[in-house]
Amino acid sequence: MRDTPCHVGDAIERRPALTHPDLARPVAFLGGCELAPLLDDLELCTTLGEAIGAWEAGLPAGRGQDIAAWLHRRRLIEVVPDSSHAAS
């Protein structure tokens, strides 16, 4: 994350933006949703499903799934097998 100037309403404000070598430029908003608070939720939740549920509480229906899919397509998050079902 890196503070980046962003157009917010009628002003330019610095906002945290996701940076990654696979992104053409830093991303602070995705579909009108500020990305940094959503990424913070990833650290607090134990599963992606839990994070998406938290996101959906404050976003229009389906946006949490869309954002997770966008992150996954860009290899910014990855699916990790559930170790509780691993063979012993």
C-alpha positions in Angstrom: 0.0 0.0 0.0 1.2 3.5 -0.8 -0.5 6.9 -0.3 -1.5 8.2 -3.7 -3.3 11.3 -4.9 -6.9 10.4 -5.8 -9.9 12.3 -7.1 -12.5 12.1 -4.2 -15.6 14.1 -4.8 -14.5 17.6 -5.8 -11.1 17.3 -4.3 -7.8 15.6 -4.7 -6.9 13.6 -1.5 -4.2 11.2 -0.6 -5.5 7.7 -0.1 -3.8 4.3 0.4 -3.5 2.5 -2.8 -2.6 -1.1 -3.6 0.6 -1.4 -5.6 1.9 -4.6 -7.2 4.2 -5.4 -10.1 1.3 -6.9 -12.0 -0.8 -3.7 -11.7 -0.3 -0.9 -14.3 -0.8 1.7 -11.6 -1.7 1.9 -7.9 -5.4 1.1 -7.2 -7.2 3.0 -4.4 -10.8 2.5 -5.5 -12.4 -0.5 -7.3 -15.8 0.1 -8.7 -16.3 3.1 -6.4 -15.2 1.1 -3.3 -12.2 2.2 -1.3 -9.9 -0.8 -1.4 -7.6 -0.3 1.7 -10.3 -1.0 4.3 -11.3 -4.1 2.5 -7.8 -5.4 2.4 -7.5 -4.6 6.1 -10.4 -6.9 6.7 -8.4 -9.8 5.0 -6.0 -9.6 7.9 -8.7 -9.8 10.5 -10.7 -12.6 9.0 -9.8 -16.3 9.1 -11.3 -17.1 5.7 -12.0 -15.3 2.4 -15.6 -16.2 2.8 -15.7 -14.4 6.2 -14.0 -11.3 4.6 -16.4 -11.3 1.7 -19.3 -11.5 4.3 -17.9 -8.5 6.1 -17.5 -6.6 2.8 -21.0 -7.4 1.7 -22.4 -5.8 4.9 -21.2 -2.4 3.7 -21.3 -2.8 -0.1 -24.0 -3.3 -2.8 -25.0 -6.9 -3.2 -22.4 -9.0 -5.0 -19.6 -6.4 -4.9 -17.6 -8.3 -2.3 -17.5 -11.3 -4.6 -16.6 -9.1 -7.5 -13.7 -7.5 -5.6 -12.4 -10.9 -4.4 -12.5 -12.2 -8.0 -10.6 -9.2 -9.2 -7.9 -9.7 -6.6 -7.7 -13.4 -7.4 -7.5 -12.8 -11.2 -4.5 -10.5 -10.6 -2.9 -13.1 -8.3 -3.1 -10.7 -5.3 -4.9 -13.3 -3.2 -4.8 -17.0 -3.7 -6.8 -20.0 -2.7 -5.2 -22.0 0.1 -6.6 -25.6 0.7 -8.3 -26.0 4.0 -5.8 -27.9 6.2 -8.6 -29.2 8.4 -9.5 -31.7 5.6 -6.0 -32.8 4.8 -5.3 -36.5 5.0 -3.3 -37.7 8.1 
